Amino acid sequence: MTDTPDFETALKQLEAIVQTLEQGELGLEDAMARYEEGVRLSRQCQQALREAELRISQLSNEADGPADSHPPGTDTIRDDRADDGLDDDLPF
């Protein structure tokens, strides 16, 4: 099995393949081989981006704390407002 290049290297290789294919000077077999390599590199880049997105999401969630946590006292404030006897239909 060959070593897979890092994201930046794979992206540069993919861009070079696209440029070569767009020139239209390759024969059918060479073009198909380059296209297949491009698909492989594209999938590798997409996977790397998904993994990076997941990692960022996990780090953000760790920094923000649990999604269902409330700042201290917010449940009490909401309950107090419900019992204040004011008309909730007022526009201000």
CORZI-V845204 format. One record per residue. N is the residue number from 1. PSI is psi in whole degrees, -180 to 180 (* if undefined). OMEGA is omega as a letter, one per 20 degrees, with the letter a starting at -180 (NA if undefined). Layout:
N_PSI_OMEGA / N_PSI_OMEGA
//
This chain:
1_139_a / 2_155_r / 3_138_r / 4_137_r / 5_160_r / 6_173_a / 7_-49_a / 8_-42_r / 9_-44_r / 10_-41_r / 11_-42_r / 12_-41_r / 13_-41_r / 14_-44_r / 15_-39_r / 16_-40_r / 17_-44_r / 18_-45_r / 19_-44_r / 20_-44_r / 21_-38_a / 22_-26_r / 23_-26_r / 24_22_a / 25_-3_a / 26_151_r / 27_170_a / 28_-48_a / 29_-44_r / 30_-41_r / 31_-42_r / 32_-41_r / 33_-42_r / 34_-40_r / 35_-46_r / 36_-42_r / 37_-40_r / 38_-41_r / 39_-44_r / 40_-45_r / 41_-39_r / 42_-44_r / 43_-39_r / 44_-43_r / 45_-42_r / 46_-42_r / 47_-43_r / 48_-39_r / 49_-41_r / 50_-43_r / 51_-39_r / 52_-42_r / 53_-43_r / 54_-43_r / 55_-43_r / 56_-43_r / 57_-44_r / 58_-42_r / 59_-39_r / 60_-42_r / 61_-38_r / 62_-39_a / 63_-35_a / 64_-17_a / 65_-179_a / 66_144_a / 67_-26_a / 68_6_r / 69_147_r / 70_149_r / 71_148_a / 72_132_r / 73_-5_a / 74_-34_r / 75_-38_r / 76_-42_r / 77_-45_r / 78_-43_r / 79_-41_r / 80_-39_a / 81_-36_a / 82_-26_a / 83_12_a / 84_-10_r / 85_3_r / 86_153_r / 87_118_a / 88_-8_a / 89_-5_r / 90_140_a / 91_3_a / 92_*_NA
//
